[in-house]
Amino acid sequence: MSTTSDFMTIAGEIAQERMKPEWQTFSLELNEEQQTLRDWVHEFSEKTIRPAGHEWDEREEFPWEIVKEAAEIGLYGLESTVSMFLDPTGQLTPVILEEIFWGDAGIGMALQGTNLAVSAIFGQGTQEQISEWLPRCYGTPADPKVAAFCSSEPNAGSDVSNVRTTARYDEATDEWVINGQKSWATNGGISDVHVVIATVDPSLGSRGHAAFIVPMSEVKGISQGAKVKKHGIRASHTADVNLDDARVPGSYLLGGKDKLDARLAKAREGKSAHGNASMATFEASRPAVGAMAVGVARAAYDYALDYAKEREQFGRKIIENQAIAFKLANMKTELDASRLLVQRASWLGAATLRGQTPEFPNAEGSMAKYKASEAGVRITEEAIQILGGNGYTREYPVERFHRDAKIMTIFEGTSEIQQLVMARTISGIRVP
Ligand SMILES: Cc1cc2nc3c(=O)[nH]c(=O)nc-3n(C[C@H](O)[C@H](O)[C@H](O)COP(=O)(O)OP(=O)(O)OC[C@H]3O[C@@H](n4cnc5c(N)ncnc54)[C@H](O)[C@@H]3O)c2cc1C
């Protein structure tokens, strides 16, 4: 039986144990630098992005002027992306994305779309390729550029392994010759740098894929196809990209030919090869899409809360009705739950920067994207309901928030694909 002094000893030991660093790993508290950056981005979002959202949505054009302004203050460009990527807590990326997408998701995608290509170059390129191509993805503040990541095709959306764009090596000229049609490329055709996923051996499925840099300024045979007219994020440019005997130098293969040959040899022997270029890129960026969804959802929640406190019917504010107040309570719960999942996944995703191996034992990246994007659709829809008829008109922003939120359940892996990934991860079974 324990005595009081035993208890005091144990209590003392517990108190000492709690002081150890391993108990202080995951924290939701932003450090001073992160808070300062969040406030700075919020200010730009509030003063510049939010007021421009409606206009660029109506115009359905790429908002170069806003991108230029963002580049001039240092929000768009290599330096800000690197500082986001290199935060060892992983929290800076979701914090900044939430603030930008709170301002407007279409303009947000215009500022963010380049990072898909950047992630692919950063993840798969050699040191020389990273140094050469990353600055070219962004251009300069005076002349900003964007970049495109082209994986999807008419018959290869969720099923990335079905990519039919081919890359053939021409030994005589040390060039790759690329042929095919890419669909849905964000920034496709308005970028110089296009990262194109092509198959070098169709018999190997996604293990036969490789990623190539195809700069429009240098390569004949790459052109923009049809521009896509969209339901939401209409300031973001989406288009088909056609590759017709597009010849790129051997050095434009990300990672280099020796690495590709070694990987293909392994795949042909039936050994596992970590070469699924598209999937690796998508997996790394999923919590970020969750953060974008949280930003749009927060915009809708904030707007609906203010509106419900102002609007009167039957002689009282509409928020005084349980039906409306409960909606807002649920919206806030969903919003915060989504953000927490995004924060956890972002922390796990930054493990490498803390000298650890990133592990997602329950597919936490997919979970965060799935939850936040689905919640984003529900929250923005409830915001329309709270605004009633006004919510359904283009005079108020919530219908735009709803249109914008929907894409988050589709690109970078649909909600069904996220569920598939999670189901397979938690069960260890290759659920079909
Ligand atoms: C605005 C926008 C921007 C985009 N930007 C890019 C980009 O920059 N680069 C790029 O490469 N791609 C981009 N995409 C493409 C996007 O990633 C694909 O649209 C997405 O992966 C889904 O593919 P899909 O449209 O062919 O749908 P499909 O794969 O045809 O899916 C149709 C439906 O079937 C479901 N489904 C499919 N397979 C299964 C399964 N096994 N189990 C259960 N359900 C399943 C899906 O979940 C979905 O509901 C973009 C798309 C849009 C709309």
Ligand as a Chemical Component Dictionary entry (heavy atoms), coordinates in Angstrom:
data_LIG
# 
_chem_comp.id                   LIG 
_chem_comp.type                 NON-POLYMER 
_chem_comp.pdbx_formal_charge   0 
_chem_comp.three_letter_code    LIG 
# 
loop_
_chem_comp_atom.comp_id 
_chem_comp_atom.atom_id 
_chem_comp_atom.alt_atom_id 
_chem_comp_atom.type_symbol 
_chem_comp_atom.charge 
_chem_comp_atom.model_Cartn_x 
_chem_comp_atom.model_Cartn_y 
_chem_comp_atom.model_Cartn_z 
_chem_comp_atom.pdbx_ordinal 
LIG C1  C1  C 0 -9.384  22.605 -61.237 1  
LIG C2  C2  C 0 -8.529  21.401 -61.402 2  
LIG C3  C3  C 0 -7.159  21.529 -61.330 3  
LIG C4  C4  C 0 -6.348  20.411 -61.506 4  
LIG N1  N1  N 0 -4.985  20.568 -61.506 5  
LIG C5  C5  C 0 -4.208  19.524 -61.864 6  
LIG C6  C6  C 0 -2.794  19.697 -62.048 7  
LIG O1  O1  O 0 -2.260  20.787 -61.865 8  
LIG N2  N2  N 0 -2.073  18.642 -62.466 9  
LIG C7  C7  C 0 -2.625  17.414 -62.676 10 
LIG O2  O2  O 0 -1.909  16.499 -63.051 11 
LIG N3  N3  N 0 -3.948  17.206 -62.492 12 
LIG C8  C8  C 0 -4.753  18.231 -62.098 13 
LIG N4  N4  N 0 -6.107  18.042 -61.937 14 
LIG C9  C9  C 0 -6.685  16.721 -62.164 15 
LIG C10 C10 C 0 -7.195  16.079 -60.887 16 
LIG O3  O3  O 0 -6.106  15.644 -60.106 17 
LIG C11 C11 C 0 -8.157  14.941 -61.301 18 
LIG O4  O4  O 0 -9.336  15.558 -61.787 19 
LIG C12 C12 C 0 -8.471  14.026 -60.153 20 
LIG O5  O5  O 0 -7.343  13.269 -59.788 21 
LIG C13 C13 C 0 -9.614  13.062 -60.484 22 
LIG O6  O6  O 0 -9.418  12.440 -61.727 23 
LIG P1  P1  P 0 -10.588 12.440 -62.810 24 
LIG O7  O7  O 0 -11.083 13.822 -62.943 25 
LIG O8  O8  O 0 -10.108 11.759 -64.023 26 
LIG O9  O9  O 0 -11.758 11.588 -62.147 27 
LIG P2  P2  P 0 -11.915 9.992  -62.202 28 
LIG O10 O10 O 0 -10.634 9.356  -61.797 29 
LIG O11 O11 O 0 -12.513 9.609  -63.493 30 
LIG O12 O12 O 0 -12.968 9.752  -61.041 31 
LIG C14 C14 C 0 -14.370 9.948  -61.238 32 
LIG C15 C15 C 0 -15.085 9.492  -59.951 33 
LIG O13 O13 O 0 -14.834 8.093  -59.735 34 
LIG C16 C16 C 0 -14.263 7.898  -58.456 35 
LIG N5  N5  N 0 -13.307 6.803  -58.500 36 
LIG C17 C17 C 0 -12.299 6.589  -59.399 37 
LIG N6  N6  N 0 -11.629 5.486  -59.095 38 
LIG C18 C18 C 0 -12.178 4.974  -57.958 39 
LIG C19 C19 C 0 -11.910 3.845  -57.123 40 
LIG N7  N7  N 0 -10.915 3.004  -57.384 41 
LIG N8  N8  N 0 -12.687 3.648  -56.036 42 
LIG C20 C20 C 0 -13.705 4.501  -55.751 43 
LIG N9  N9  N 0 -14.004 5.586  -56.496 44 
LIG C21 C21 C 0 -13.256 5.822  -57.571 45 
LIG C22 C22 C 0 -13.589 9.221  -58.126 46 
LIG O14 O14 O 0 -13.397 9.385  -56.742 47 
LIG C23 C23 C 0 -14.574 10.210 -58.707 48 
LIG O15 O15 O 0 -15.626 10.414 -57.808 49 
LIG C24 C24 C 0 -6.930  19.135 -61.730 50 
LIG C25 C25 C 0 -8.318  19.021 -61.779 51 
LIG C26 C26 C 0 -9.114  20.124 -61.636 52 
LIG C27 C27 C 0 -10.619 19.961 -61.743 53 
# 
loop_
_chem_comp_bond.comp_id 
_chem_comp_bond.atom_id_1 
_chem_comp_bond.atom_id_2 
_chem_comp_bond.value_order 
_chem_comp_bond.pdbx_ordinal 
LIG C1  C2  SING 1  
LIG C2  C3  SING 2  
LIG C2  C26 DOUB 3  
LIG C3  C4  DOUB 4  
LIG C4  N1  SING 5  
LIG C4  C24 SING 6  
LIG N1  C5  DOUB 7  
LIG C5  C6  SING 8  
LIG C5  C8  SING 9  
LIG C6  O1  DOUB 10 
LIG C6  N2  SING 11 
LIG N2  C7  SING 12 
LIG C7  O2  DOUB 13 
LIG C7  N3  SING 14 
LIG N3  C8  DOUB 15 
LIG C8  N4  SING 16 
LIG N4  C9  SING 17 
LIG N4  C24 SING 18 
LIG C9  C10 SING 19 
LIG C10 O3  SING 20 
LIG C10 C11 SING 21 
LIG C11 O4  SING 22 
LIG C11 C12 SING 23 
LIG C12 O5  SING 24 
LIG C12 C13 SING 25 
LIG C13 O6  SING 26 
LIG O6  P1  SING 27 
LIG P1  O7  DOUB 28 
LIG P1  O8  SING 29 
LIG P1  O9  SING 30 
LIG O9  P2  SING 31 
LIG P2  O10 DOUB 32 
LIG P2  O11 SING 33 
LIG P2  O12 SING 34 
LIG O12 C14 SING 35 
LIG C14 C15 SING 36 
LIG C15 O13 SING 37 
LIG C15 C23 SING 38 
LIG O13 C16 SING 39 
LIG C16 N5  SING 40 
LIG C16 C22 SING 41 
LIG N5  C17 SING 42 
LIG N5  C21 SING 43 
LIG C17 N6  DOUB 44 
LIG N6  C18 SING 45 
LIG C18 C19 SING 46 
LIG C18 C21 DOUB 47 
LIG C19 N7  SING 48 
LIG C19 N8  DOUB 49 
LIG N8  C20 SING 50 
LIG C20 N9  DOUB 51 
LIG N9  C21 SING 52 
LIG C22 O14 SING 53 
LIG C22 C23 SING 54 
LIG C23 O15 SING 55 
LIG C24 C25 DOUB 56 
LIG C25 C26 SING 57 
LIG C26 C27 SING 58 
# 
